[in-house]
Structure formats: C-alpha cells, structure tokens
Amino acid sequence: GHEFIIDRRPFSHTWCCRVMSDTITLVSAEGHEFIIDRKCALVSKTISSMLEGSFLENESGRINFREISTPVLEKVIQYFYFKVKYNNNTSPIPEFTIEPEIALELLMAANFLDT
C-alpha cells in the first residue's frame, strides 16, 4: 500500500500529500498544492500525456488546474490512489464514495483528466 500524510498548513493554506517516491505537484484553481506519487497521477491519461511529452509540466513536475476546485482535485487524487491500490486486486473492491455536492464538477474533471 501507499503511505502518505496529509499536512494542512494553516498560514499558506497548502495541503501536501507526501509520498516516499517520485512525486509531482497538482495545483487546484484556488492554489492549493497536492504533492502526490507520480505513478498514481498516471492513472489520468491527460496527466500521463503531459508528463511524458515535451510539455513544461514534464520538466517542472507541476501541473496547474485552473478549472478544478480544491475539493474536487482532492477527490480526484483520492481516486488515483484508490485505482492504483485496487487495480490488480482479486478480492471485492469497496465502493468509492462521492459526495453529491461535488458529483457534477467531479464528473467534468474526470472527463477532462480522462480518468
């Protein structure tokens, strides 16, 4: 499994998920930064293309999502970890809970990210 720590920094309002491997930074519309495991981010075909191509994001390891709010980006990242964790699992997979208040925005983000 993946171990990560969510660290809320009250002064900068920055959230970070720190993992013990190669990481990238995803930035929400409000400027919140999520540092996540690169292999989890590759669940998204859009992010995968950005990181593997000759995009600036590949060099900086930082991707800004000006249209994705913090709560929605956080949920997307939770899904990335969920997907990696249960990808080759033969036992029953638990339900991935989605809060109704972010469902529509989450659907649009998932479509954009090709997740």
C-alpha positions in Angstrom: 0.0 0.0 0.0 0.9 3.6 -0.2 1.6 5.7 2.9 1.0 9.4 2.7 0.5 12.2 5.1 -1.9 15.0 4.5 -0.4 18.1 6.0 -2.6 21.1 6.4 -0.6 24.3 6.6 -2.9 27.0 8.1 -0.8 30.0 7.1 -0.3 29.2 3.4 -3.5 27.0 3.1 -1.4 24.5 1.3 -2.2 20.8 1.5 0.5 18.3 0.7 0.4 14.6 0.3 4.0 13.4 0.8 5.0 10.0 -0.5 8.3 8.2 -0.3 8.9 8.0 -4.1 8.9 10.1 -7.3 6.3 12.8 -6.9 4.5 15.6 -8.8 2.6 18.6 -7.7 -1.0 19.2 -8.7 -2.3 22.7 -8.1 -6.1 23.5 -7.8 -7.9 26.6 -9.0 -7.5 28.2 -5.6 -3.8 27.5 -5.5 -3.8 24.5 -3.1 -0.8 22.2 -3.8 -1.1 18.4 -3.7 2.2 16.5 -3.9 1.4 13.0 -5.0 3.0 9.8 -6.2 3.8 10.1 -9.9 2.6 6.6 -10.6 -0.8 7.4 -9.0 -1.1 10.6 -11.1 -0.5 8.4 -14.3 -4.0 7.0 -13.8 -5.1 10.1 -15.7 -4.3 9.8 -19.4 -4.3 13.6 -19.6 -1.7 13.9 -16.9 0.3 11.0 -18.3 0.5 12.7 -21.7 1.6 16.0 -20.0 4.3 14.2 -18.1 5.6 12.0 -20.9 5.6 14.6 -23.6 7.6 17.7 -24.2 5.3 19.8 -22.0 6.6 22.3 -19.4 4.8 20.2 -16.8 7.2 17.3 -17.5 10.2 19.4 -16.7 8.7 21.2 -13.6 6.8 18.3 -12.2 4.0 20.8 -11.5 0.6 20.9 -13.2 -1.9 23.8 -12.6 -5.6 23.0 -12.9 -7.2 26.5 -13.1 -10.7 25.0 -13.6 -10.6 22.3 -10.9 -11.5 23.4 -7.3 -9.6 22.1 -4.3 -12.3 19.7 -3.0 -12.7 18.2 -6.5 -9.0 17.9 -7.1 -8.6 16.3 -3.7 -11.3 13.7 -4.6 -9.7 13.0 -7.9 -6.4 12.4 -6.2 -8.1 10.0 -3.7 -9.5 8.1 -6.7 -6.0 7.9 -8.2 -4.7 6.2 -5.1 -7.9 4.0 -4.9 -7.4 2.9 -8.5 -3.7 2.0 -8.0 -4.5 0.2 -4.8 -7.2 -2.0 -6.2 -6.0 -2.3 -9.8 -5.0 -6.0 -9.8 -7.0 -6.9 -6.7 -8.9 -10.2 -6.8 -10.9 -9.6 -3.6 -14.1 -7.5 -3.6 -13.4 -3.8 -4.2 -15.0 -1.4 -1.8 -17.2 1.4 -3.1 -15.6 4.7 -3.9 -17.8 7.3 -2.1 -18.6 10.5 -3.9 -20.3 13.4 -2.1 -23.4 14.6 -4.0 -22.4 18.3 -3.7 -19.3 17.7 -5.9 -20.6 15.0 -8.2 -21.2 17.2 -11.3 -17.9 19.0 -11.0 -16.1 15.8 -10.3 -17.7 14.2 -13.4 -16.4 17.1 -15.6 -12.9 16.9 -14.0 -12.8 13.1 -14.6 -13.8 13.6 -18.2 -11.1 16.3 -18.7 -8.5 14.2 -17.0 -9.5 11.0 -19.0 -9.7 9.0 -15.7 
